[in-house]
Amino acid sequence: MLFDQISNDIKEAMKARDKVRLETLRNVKKVFLEAKTAPGANDELTDEAAIKIIQKLAKQGRDAATIYQEQGRADLAGDELAQVTVLEDYLPKQMSAEELTAALQEIIAQVGAAGPQDMGKVMGVATKQLAGRAEGRAISARVKELLAK
């Protein structure tokens, strides 16, 4: 389980004195524990739910880094991006632009989308099928492009 792997990797990061990795993984574990103890969670955290949490944390880190860069704080942006790199080790491999386009063209054909008015149908299927392998923003932008043709 991902939860156990994170716990073990925290110990490894301590031994290696890897401060960035240690701090990042401790934060992940804290969020995992909060999710496990949330009402209705029954003290369980599936790998699927854990991946969603890590994706959310990675997105927050990238967004924070962008804001820091806009404010001229490259030092803080670098810290955020270093943590995002650690988080990405635990996520499924992201699809390349070509793979994303091919997958979306297949989905468009499946649902019979004819134009921009069908974006909702395509997005519903695409976000489920491509969850964890492509960012929602990238999926949305590519679907818009493909349906506009």
Secondary structure, DSSP 8 states (H G I E B T S, - for coil): -HHHHHHHHHHHHHHHT-HHHHHHHHHHHHHHHHHHTSTTSTT---HHHHHHHHHHHHHHHHHHHHHHHHTT-HHHHHHHHHHHHHHHTTS-----HHHHHHHHHHHHHHHT--SGGGHHHHHHHHHHHTTTTS-HHHHHHHHHHHHH-
